[in-house]
Amino acid sequence: METDTLDIAFRRLVCGLADQDIKGDKPFFYGGGRLLAEDVATLGMPSILCLADRMSLNLGLGSLGYHFVLGEAGGGFPLQAVRDTTSVPRPFSTVAPFLYDVFVSDVRECRLDLARLFERAAHVIDPEFRLVTDAAISPDMAAPSRADAEAGAAHFDLG
């Protein structure tokens, strides 16, 4: 996805927001492991773009310039954000507010299990999608308890 400076800027924005939360003792988890800010951006970017695109479309402001493809179940988050090469990319300043809003409203809400963020984005593409049955991802793959996560006690090495 990082094929140009715009995608890199989007990733840096998400990474910076995640880093602020992590430094503020609000960690992110996936598969029972505590994520770094870079992990949140890497795992979450296609889902964040998908949810931001839907928000832009719902507001009548058009697409952000991507199309989204759900892949075969096989581990990880099988969602791809593919840049529409037939249109001119929207400027960072018109996309960033949508990315920020999705981060604040969706990513933070799913921080105890980032698989839930993917599930939300997958619902945009296929309203019948279910994480447990349609992907090789369990929503509670050894996820820390809320108390452990809130206390910051659960720290796992993702290796």
Backbone as JSON Lines, residues from 0, in Angstrom:
{"i":0,"aa":"M","n":[0.81,-1.19,0.0],"ca":[0.0,0.0,0.0],"c":[0.86,1.26,0.0]}
{"i":1,"aa":"E","n":[2.08,1.21,0.5],"ca":[2.91,2.4,0.57],"c":[3.62,2.66,-0.76]}
{"i":2,"aa":"T","n":[2.84,2.93,-1.78],"ca":[3.43,3.12,-3.1],"c":[3.77,4.57,-3.38]}
{"i":3,"aa":"D","n":[3.28,5.49,-2.6],"ca":[3.62,6.88,-2.83],"c":[3.59,7.67,-1.53]}
{"i":4,"aa":"T","n":[3.97,8.92,-1.63],"ca":[4.09,9.75,-0.42],"c":[2.75,9.96,0.27]}
{"i":5,"aa":"L","n":[1.65,9.92,-0.46],"ca":[0.35,10.1,0.16],"c":[0.03,8.94,1.1]}
{"i":6,"aa":"D","n":[0.26,7.72,0.63],"ca":[0.03,6.55,1.48],"c":[0.96,6.56,2.69]}
{"i":7,"aa":"I","n":[2.19,7.0,2.49],"ca":[3.14,7.09,3.6],"c":[2.65,8.13,4.61]}
{"i":8,"aa":"A","n":[2.12,9.25,4.14],"ca":[1.6,10.29,5.04],"c":[0.4,9.76,5.83]}
{"i":9,"aa":"F","n":[-0.48,9.0,5.18],"ca":[-1.62,8.42,5.9],"c":[-1.13,7.5,7.0]}
{"i":10,"aa":"R","n":[-0.15,6.67,6.67],"ca":[0.4,5.73,7.65],"c":[1.04,6.48,8.82]}
{"i":11,"aa":"R","n":[1.77,7.54,8.52],"ca":[2.41,8.32,9.59],"c":[1.37,8.96,10.51]}
{"i":12,"aa":"L","n":[0.28,9.42,9.94],"ca":[-0.79,10.0,10.76],"c":[-1.32,8.95,11.74]}
{"i":13,"aa":"V","n":[-1.66,7.79,11.24],"ca":[-2.21,6.72,12.09],"c":[-1.17,6.27,13.11]}
{"i":14,"aa":"C","n":[0.06,6.15,12.69],"ca":[1.13,5.74,13.59],"c":[1.3,6.77,14.72]}
{"i":15,"aa":"G","n":[1.25,8.03,14.38],"ca":[1.38,9.09,15.39],"c":[0.23,9.09,16.38]}
{"i":16,"aa":"L","n":[-0.98,8.89,15.88],"ca":[-2.15,8.83,16.77],"c":[-2.06,7.62,17.7]}
{"i":17,"aa":"A","n":[-1.66,6.48,17.15],"ca":[-1.52,5.28,17.97],"c":[-0.42,5.46,19.01]}
{"i":18,"aa":"D","n":[0.67,6.08,18.6],"ca":[1.79,6.32,19.52],"c":[1.37,7.21,20.69]}
{"i":19,"aa":"Q","n":[0.58,8.24,20.41],"ca":[0.07,9.1,21.49],"c":[-0.77,8.31,22.47]}
{"i":20,"aa":"D","n":[-1.63,7.45,21.96],"ca":[-2.46,6.64,22.84],"c":[-1.63,5.68,23.67]}
{"i":21,"aa":"I","n":[-0.67,5.03,23.03],"ca":[0.19,4.07,23.74],"c":[0.98,4.77,24.84]}
{"i":22,"aa":"K","n":[1.52,5.93,24.52],"ca":[2.25,6.7,25.54],"c":[1.33,7.19,26.65]}
{"i":23,"aa":"G","n":[0.05,7.34,26.34],"ca":[-0.96,7.74,27.33],"c":[-1.53,6.54,28.08]}
{"i":24,"aa":"D","n":[-0.86,5.41,28.02],"ca":[-1.26,4.18,28.72],"c":[-2.57,3.6,28.19]}
{"i":25,"aa":"K","n":[-2.79,3.73,26.9],"ca":[-3.95,3.13,26.24],"c":[-3.44,2.24,25.11]}
{"i":26,"aa":"P","n":[-2.97,1.04,25.48],"ca":[-2.36,0.15,24.48],"c":[-3.37,-0.48,23.53]}
{"i":27,"aa":"F","n":[-2.84,-1.04,22.47],"ca":[-3.63,-1.77,21.47],"c":[-3.17,-3.22,21.48]}
{"i":28,"aa":"F","n":[-4.13,-4.13,21.2],"ca":[-3.83,-5.56,21.23],"c":[-4.38,-6.26,20.0]}
{"i":29,"aa":"Y","n":[-3.7,-7.32,19.63],"ca":[-4.22,-8.24,18.61],"c":[-3.64,-9.61,18.9]}
{"i":30,"aa":"G","n":[-4.5,-10.61,18.89],"ca":[-4.05,-11.98,19.11],"c":[-3.38,-12.19,20.45]}
{"i":31,"aa":"G","n":[-3.76,-11.41,21.44],"ca":[-3.18,-11.55,22.77],"c":[-1.9,-10.77,22.94]}
{"i":32,"aa":"G","n":[-1.4,-10.16,21.88],"ca":[-0.15,-9.41,21.96],"c":[-0.38,-7.92,21.96]}
{"i":33,"aa":"R","n":[0.47,-7.26,22.68],"ca":[0.43,-5.8,22.73],"c":[1.12,-5.26,21.49]}
{"i":34,"aa":"L","n":[0.5,-4.31,20.82],"ca":[1.01,-3.79,19.55],"c":[1.8,-2.5,19.73]}
{"i":35,"aa":"L","n":[2.78,-2.33,18.88],"ca":[3.48,-1.06,18.74],"c":[2.65,-0.16,17.83]}
{"i":36,"aa":"A","n":[2.93,1.13,17.84],"ca":[2.2,2.06,16.98],"c":[2.32,1.67,15.52]}
{"i":37,"aa":"E","n":[3.51,1.22,15.11],"ca":[3.72,0.8,13.73],"c":[2.86,-0.4,13.37]}
{"i":38,"aa":"D","n":[2.67,-1.3,14.34],"ca":[1.81,-2.47,14.12],"c":[0.36,-2.06,13.91]}
{"i":39,"aa":"V","n":[-0.08,-1.09,14.7],"ca":[-1.46,-0.6,14.57],"c":[-1.65,-0.04,13.17]}
{"i":40,"aa":"A","n":[-0.7,0.76,12.7],"ca":[-0.8,1.34,11.36],"c":[-0.75,0.26,10.28]}
{"i":41,"aa":"T","n":[0.15,-0.7,10.43],"ca":[0.28,-1.75,9.42],"c":[-0.96,-2.62,9.35]}
{"i":42,"aa":"L","n":[-1.42,-3.1,10.5],"ca":[-2.6,-3.97,10.54],"c":[-3.88,-3.21,10.21]}
{"i":43,"aa":"G","n":[-3.97,-1.98,10.69],"ca":[-5.23,-1.26,10.62],"c":[-5.47,-0.4,9.39]}
{"i":44,"aa":"M","n":[-4.42,-0.04,8.65],"ca":[-4.59,0.94,7.57],"c":[-5.65,0.57,6.53]}
{"i":45,"aa":"P","n":[-5.67,-0.65,5.99],"ca":[-6.73,-0.94,5.02],"c":[-8.14,-0.79,5.63]}
{"i":46,"aa":"S","n":[-8.3,-1.22,6.86],"ca":[-9.61,-1.11,7.52],"c":[-9.97,0.35,7.78]}
{"i":47,"aa":"I","n":[-8.98,1.13,8.21],"ca":[-9.22,2.55,8.47],"c":[-9.6,3.27,7.19]}
{"i":48,"aa":"L","n":[-8.88,2.99,6.1],"ca":[-9.21,3.6,4.81],"c":[-10.61,3.21,4.35]}
{"i":49,"aa":"C","n":[-10.97,1.96,4.55],"ca":[-12.29,1.47,4.13],"c":[-13.39,2.19,4.9]}
{"i":50,"aa":"L","n":[-13.23,2.3,6.22],"ca":[-14.24,2.98,7.03],"c":[-14.29,4.48,6.73]}
{"i":51,"aa":"A","n":[-13.13,5.08,6.49],"ca":[-13.07,6.5,6.13],"c":[-13.73,6.75,4.78]}
{"i":52,"aa":"D","n":[-13.5,5.85,3.83],"ca":[-14.11,5.96,2.51],"c":[-15.63,5.9,2.63]}
{"i":53,"aa":"R","n":[-16.13,4.98,3.43],"ca":[-17.58,4.85,3.62],"c":[-18.15,6.14,4.23]}
{"i":54,"aa":"M","n":[-17.44,6.71,5.19],"ca":[-17.89,7.95,5.82],"c":[-17.96,9.07,4.79]}
{"i":55,"aa":"S","n":[-16.93,9.19,3.96],"ca":[-16.91,10.22,2.93],"c":[-18.06,10.05,1.94]}
{"i":56,"aa":"L","n":[-18.28,8.8,1.53],"ca":[-19.39,8.52,0.61],"c":[-20.74,8.84,1.25]}
{"i":57,"aa":"N","n":[-20.91,8.46,2.52],"ca":[-22.17,8.73,3.22],"c":[-22.45,10.22,3.38]}
{"i":58,"aa":"L","n":[-21.39,11.01,3.44],"ca":[-21.55,12.46,3.55],"c":[-21.71,13.14,2.19]}
{"i":59,"aa":"G","n":[-21.69,12.34,1.13],"ca":[-21.85,12.89,-0.22],"c":[-20.59,13.54,-0.75]}
{"i":60,"aa":"L","n":[-19.44,13.21,-0.18],"ca":[-18.19,13.84,-0.59],"c":[-17.36,12.96,-1.53]}
{"i":61,"aa":"G","n":[-17.91,11.84,-1.94],"ca":[-17.24,10.97,-2.89],"c":[-16.24,10.04,-2.24]}
{"i":62,"aa":"S","n":[-15.68,9.18,-3.06],"ca":[-14.72,8.18,-2.62],"c":[-13.37,8.82,-2.32]}
{"i":63,"aa":"L","n":[-12.59,8.16,-1.47],"ca":[-11.24,8.62,-1.17],"c":[-10.24,8.16,-2.22]}
{"i":64,"aa":"G","n":[-10.69,7.39,-3.19],"ca":[-9.82,6.97,-4.28],"c":[-9.26,5.57,-4.15]}
{"i":65,"aa":"Y","n":[-9.92,4.73,-3.38],"ca":[-9.51,3.34,-3.21],"c":[-10.69,2.44,-3.51]}
{"i":66,"aa":"H","n":[-10.4,1.2,-3.85],"ca":[-11.43,0.18,-3.79],"c":[-10.89,-0.92,-2.88]}
{"i":67,"aa":"F","n":[-11.8,-1.66,-2.29],"ca":[-11.45,-2.57,-1.21],"c":[-11.84,-3.99,-1.57]}
{"i":68,"aa":"V","n":[-10.92,-4.91,-1.28],"ca":[-11.1,-6.3,-1.67],"c":[-10.88,-7.18,-0.44]}
{"i":69,"aa":"L","n":[-11.87,-8.02,-0.17],"ca":[-11.71,-9.04,0.86],"c":[-11.08,-10.26,0.22]}
{"i":70,"aa":"G","n":[-9.97,-10.72,0.79],"ca":[-9.28,-11.88,0.24],"c":[-9.77,-13.16,0.89]}
{"i":71,"aa":"E","n":[-9.09,-14.23,0.55],"ca":[-9.4,-15.53,1.12],"c":[-8.96,-15.56,2.58]}
{"i":72,"aa":"A","n":[-9.72,-16.29,3.38],"ca":[-9.33,-16.49,4.77],"c":[-8.01,-17.25,4.78]}
{"i":73,"aa":"G","n":[-7.12,-16.85,5.63],"ca":[-5.84,-17.52,5.68],"c":[-4.9,-16.86,6.66]}
{"i":74,"aa":"G","n":[-5.43,-16.19,7.62],"ca":[-4.61,-15.53,8.62],"c":[-4.47,-14.05,8.32]}
{"i":75,"aa":"G","n":[-4.14,-13.29,9.34],"ca":[-4.02,-11.85,9.18],"c":[-5.37,-11.23,8.87]}
{"i":76,"aa":"F","n":[-5.34,-10.02,8.37],"ca":[-6.57,-9.33,7.97],"c":[-6.62,-9.35,6.45]}
{"i":77,"aa":"P","n":[-7.44,-10.17,5.87],"ca":[-7.47,-10.3,4.4],"c":[-8.27,-9.19,3.72]}
{"i":78,"aa":"L","n":[-7.88,-7.95,3.98],"ca":[-8.52,-6.8,3.34],"c":[-7.42,-5.98,2.67]}
{"i":79,"aa":"Q","n":[-7.65,-5.65,1.42],"ca":[-6.7,-4.84,0.68],"c":[-7.35,-3.53,0.28]}
{"i":80,"aa":"A","n":[-6.61,-2.45,0.43],"ca":[-7.02,-1.15,-0.07],"c":[-6.19,-0.9,-1.33]}
{"i":81,"aa":"V","n":[-6.87,-0.86,-2.46],"ca":[-6.18,-0.71,-3.75],"c":[-6.5,0.67,-4.31]}
{"i":82,"aa":"R","n":[-5.45,1.42,-4.57],"ca":[-5.61,2.77,-5.1],"c":[-6.26,2.72,-6.47]}
{"i":83,"aa":"D","n":[-7.24,3.58,-6.7],"ca":[-7.9,3.7,-8.0],"c":[-6.98,4.52,-8.9]}
{"i":84,"aa":"T","n":[-6.37,3.86,-9.85],"ca":[-5.4,4.54,-10.72],"c":[-6.05,5.36,-11.82]}
{"i":85,"aa":"T","n":[-7.37,5.27,-11.94],"ca":[-8.05,6.03,-12.99],"c":[-8.47,7.43,-12.53]}
{"i":86,"aa":"S","n":[-8.28,7.73,-11.24],"ca":[-8.65,9.04,-10.74],"c":[-7.46,9.71,-10.06]}
{"i":87,"aa":"V","n":[-7.54,11.0,-9.95],"ca":[-6.49,11.77,-9.29],"c":[-6.65,11.58,-7.78]}
{"i":88,"aa":"P","n":[-5.56,11.24,-7.07],"ca":[-5.66,11.06,-5.62],"c":[-6.12,12.35,-4.93]}
{"i":89,"aa":"R","n":[-6.96,12.18,-3.92],"ca":[-7.39,13.35,-3.15],"c":[-6.25,13.84,-2.28]}
{"i":90,"aa":"P","n":[-6.17,15.14,-2.06],"ca":[-5.09,15.69,-1.23],"c":[-5.18,15.19,0.22]}
{"i":91,"aa":"F","n":[-4.01,15.11,0.85],"ca":[-3.93,14.68,2.24],"c":[-4.9,15.46,3.12]}
{"i":92,"aa":"S","n":[-4.98,16.76,2.9],"ca":[-5.81,17.62,3.75],"c":[-7.3,17.3,3.66]}
{"i":93,"aa":"T","n":[-7.73,16.63,2.6],"ca":[-9.15,16.28,2.5],"c":[-9.43,14.86,2.98]}
{"i":94,"aa":"V","n":[-8.38,14.05,3.12],"ca":[-8.55,12.67,3.58],"c":[-8.24,12.54,5.07]}
{"i":95,"aa":"A","n":[-7.26,13.28,5.55],"ca":[-6.81,13.17,6.94],"c":[-7.93,13.34,7.96]}
{"i":96,"aa":"P","n":[-8.86,14.27,7.78],"ca":[-9.94,14.38,8.78],"c":[-10.78,13.1,8.9]}
{"i":97,"aa":"F","n":[-10.97,12.4,7.8],"ca":[-11.72,11.14,7.84],"c":[-10.91,10.06,8.56]}
{"i":98,"aa":"L","n":[-9.62,10.01,8.29],"ca":[-8.76,9.04,8.97],"c":[-8.74,9.31,10.47]}
{"i":99,"aa":"Y","n":[-8.64,10.57,10.82],"ca":[-8.65,10.95,12.24],"c":[-9.96,10.54,12.91]}
{"i":100,"aa":"D","n":[-11.06,10.82,12.26],"ca":[-12.36,10.49,12.84],"c":[-12.52,8.98,13.02]}
{"i":101,"aa":"V","n":[-12.1,8.2,12.04],"ca":[-12.17,6.74,12.16],"c":[-11.26,6.27,13.29]}
{"i":102,"aa":"F","n":[-10.09,6.88,13.41],"ca":[-9.19,6.48,14.49],"c":[-9.85,6.73,15.84]}
{"i":103,"aa":"V","n":[-10.39,7.93,16.02],"ca":[-10.99,8.3,17.3],"c":[-12.24,7.46,17.6]}
{"i":104,"aa":"S","n":[-13.06,7.22,16.59],"ca":[-14.34,6.54,16.85],"c":[-14.26,5.02,16.74]}
{"i":105,"aa":"D","n":[-13.44,4.48,15.87],"ca":[-13.42,3.03,15.64],"c":[-12.15,2.36,16.16]}
{"i":106,"aa":"V","n":[-11.0,2.88,15.81],"ca":[-9.75,2.22,16.21],"c":[-9.64,2.2,17.73]}
{"i":107,"aa":"R","n":[-9.9,3.31,18.37],"ca":[-9.81,3.34,19.83],"c":[-10.82,2.4,20.47]}
{"i":108,"aa":"E","n":[-12.0,2.32,19.9],"ca":[-13.01,1.43,20.46],"c":[-12.61,-0.04,20.31]}
{"i":109,"aa":"C","n":[-11.82,-0.34,19.31],"ca":[-11.4,-1.73,19.05],"c":[-10.0,-2.02,19.57]}
{"i":110,"aa":"R","n":[-9.45,-1.16,20.38],"ca":[-8.05,-1.28,20.78],"c":[-7.72,-2.54,21.56]}
{"i":111,"aa":"L","n":[-8.7,-3.13,22.24],"ca":[-8.42,-4.36,22.99],"c":[-8.36,-5.59,22.09]}
{"i":112,"aa":"D","n":[-8.83,-5.46,20.86],"ca":[-8.73,-6.53,19.87],"c":[-8.89,-5.92,18.49]}
{"i":113,"aa":"L","n":[-7.78,-5.64,17.84],"ca":[-7.79,-4.95,16.55],"c":[-8.51,-5.76,15.46]}
{"i":114,"aa":"A","n":[-8.73,-7.04,15.7],"ca":[-9.5,-7.85,14.75],"c":[-10.91,-7.29,14.6]}
{"i":115,"aa":"R","n":[-11.43,-6.68,15.63],"ca":[-12.77,-6.08,15.56],"c":[-12.81,-4.91,14.58]}
{"i":116,"aa":"L","n":[-11.72,-4.19,14.44],"ca":[-11.65,-3.11,13.45],"c":[-11.77,-3.69,12.05]}
{"i":117,"aa":"F","n":[-11.03,-4.75,11.8],"ca":[-11.12,-5.42,10.5],"c":[-12.56,-5.89,10.25]}
{"i":118,"aa":"E","n":[-13.19,-6.44,11.26],"ca":[-14.56,-6.93,11.1],"c":[-15.51,-5.79,10.71]}
{"i":119,"aa":"R","n":[-15.33,-4.64,11.32],"ca":[-16.17,-3.48,10.97],"c":[-15.98,-3.09,9.5]}
{"i":120,"aa":"A","n":[-14.75,-3.07,9.07],"ca":[-14.47,-2.71,7.67],"c":[-15.01,-3.78,6.73]}
{"i":121,"aa":"A","n":[-14.87,-5.03,7.1],"ca":[-15.38,-6.12,6.26],"c":[-16.89,-6.02,6.1]}
{"i":122,"aa":"H","n":[-17.59,-5.54,7.13],"ca":[-19.04,-5.36,7.05],"c":[-19.42,-4.31,6.0]}
{"i":123,"aa":"V","n":[-18.54,-3.36,5.75],"ca":[-18.8,-2.36,4.71],"c":[-18.86,-3.03,3.34]}
{"i":124,"aa":"I","n":[-17.98,-3.99,3.13],"ca":[-17.9,-4.7,1.85],"c":[-18.95,-5.79,1.76]}
{"i":125,"aa":"D","n":[-19.13,-6.52,2.85],"ca":[-20.08,-7.64,2.9],"c":[-20.82,-7.6,4.24]}
{"i":126,"aa":"P","n":[-22.03,-7.07,4.26],"ca":[-22.78,-6.94,5.52],"c":[-23.0,-8.26,6.25]}
{"i":127,"aa":"E","n":[-22.88,-9.38,5.54],"ca":[-23.07,-10.7,6.16],"c":[-21.77,-11.27,6.74]}
{"i":128,"aa":"F","n":[-20.66,-10.57,6.57],"ca":[-19.36,-11.06,7.02],"c":[-19.35,-11.25,8.54]}
{"i":129,"aa":"R","n":[-18.79,-12.38,8.97],"ca":[-18.61,-12.67,10.4],"c":[-17.17,-13.1,10.6]}
{"i":130,"aa":"L","n":[-16.51,-12.48,11.52],"ca":[-15.1,-12.72,11.78],"c":[-14.8,-14.18,12.06]}
{"i":131,"aa":"V","n":[-15.59,-14.8,12.9],"ca":[-15.31,-16.17,13.32],"c":[-15.54,-17.16,12.19]}
{"i":132,"aa":"T","n":[-16.54,-16.95,11.36],"ca":[-16.86,-17.92,10.32],"c":[-16.25,-17.61,8.96]}
{"i":133,"aa":"D","n":[-15.94,-16.35,8.67],"ca":[-15.48,-15.97,7.34],"c":[-13.99,-15.66,7.24]}
{"i":134,"aa":"A","n":[-13.29,-15.67,8.34],"ca":[-11.85,-15.39,8.32],"c":[-11.17,-16.31,9.31]}
{"i":135,"aa":"A","n":[-9.91,-16.52,9.11],"ca":[-9.15,-17.37,10.01],"c":[-8.68,-16.55,11.21]}
{"i":136,"aa":"I","n":[-9.58,-15.77,11.76],"ca":[-9.25,-14.89,12.87],"c":[-10.31,-15.09,13.94]}
{"i":137,"aa":"S","n":[-9.88,-15.33,15.13],"ca":[-10.8,-15.42,16.25],"c":[-10.81,-14.07,16.95]}
{"i":138,"aa":"P","n":[-11.97,-13.53,17.28],"ca":[-12.01,-12.22,17.9],"c":[-11.38,-12.18,19.28]}
{"i":139,"aa":"D","n":[-11.25,-13.31,19.91],"ca":[-10.72,-13.32,21.26],"c":[-9.47,-14.19,21.36]}
{"i":140,"aa":"M","n":[-8.64,-14.16,20.32],"ca":[-7.44,-15.0,20.3],"c":[-6.52,-14.6,21.45]}
{"i":141,"aa":"A","n":[-6.78,-15.17,22.6],"ca":[-5.99,-14.91,23.8],"c":[-5.89,-13.42,24.1]}
{"i":142,"aa":"A","n":[-6.95,-12.72,23.82],"ca":[-6.96,-11.28,24.1],"c":[-6.87,-11.07,25.6]}
{"i":143,"aa":"P","n":[-6.18,-10.02,26.04],"ca":[-6.07,-9.78,27.47],"c":[-7.42,-9.38,28.03]}
{"i":144,"aa":"S","n":[-7.58,-9.61,29.31],"ca":[-8.8,-9.15,29.95],"c":[-8.81,-7.63,29.94]}
{"i":145,"aa":"R","n":[-9.96,-7.04,30.03],"ca":[-10.06,-5.58,30.06],"c":[-9.28,-5.03,31.24]}
{"i":146,"aa":"A","n":[-9.36,-5.69,32.38],"ca":[-8.65,-5.21,33.57],"c":[-7.15,-5.21,33.34]}
{"i":147,"aa":"D","n":[-6.62,-6.29,32.73],"ca":[-5.19,-6.35,32.44],"c":[-4.79,-5.27,31.46]}
{"i":148,"aa":"A","n":[-5.59,-5.09,30.44],"ca":[-5.26,-4.09,29.43],"c":[-5.31,-2.69,30.02]}
{"i":149,"aa":"E","n":[-6.32,-2.42,30.81],"ca":[-6.44,-1.09,31.43],"c":[-5.25,-0.83,32.35]}
{"i":150,"aa":"A","n":[-4.81,-1.85,33.05],"ca":[-3.69,-1.7,33.97],"c":[-2.35,-1.69,33.24]}
{"i":151,"aa":"G","n":[-2.38,-2.07,31.97],"ca":[-1.14,-2.14,31.2],"c":[-0.29,-3.33,31.61]}
{"i":152,"aa":"A","n":[-0.89,-4.27,32.33],"ca":[-0.15,-5.41,32.84],"c":[0.11,-6.46,31.79]}
{"i":153,"aa":"A","n":[-0.72,-6.53,30.79],"ca":[-0.55,-7.59,29.77],"c":[0.37,-7.09,28.67]}
{"i":154,"aa":"H","n":[1.57,-7.6,28.67],"ca":[2.52,-7.24,27.62],"c":[3.08,-8.52,27.03]}
{"i":155,"aa":"F","n":[2.92,-8.69,25.75],"ca":[3.35,-9.89,25.08],"c":[4.31,-9.51,23.97]}
{"i":156,"aa":"D","n":[5.25,-10.37,23.71],"ca":[6.17,-10.15,22.6],"c":[5.57,-10.79,21.34]}
{"i":157,"aa":"L","n":[5.37,-9.99,20.31],"ca":[4.8,-10.51,19.07],"c":[5.85,-11.22,18.22]}
{"i":158,"aa":"G","n":[7.1,-11.15,18.63],"ca":[8.18,-11.85,17.96],"c":[8.27,-11.51,16.57]}
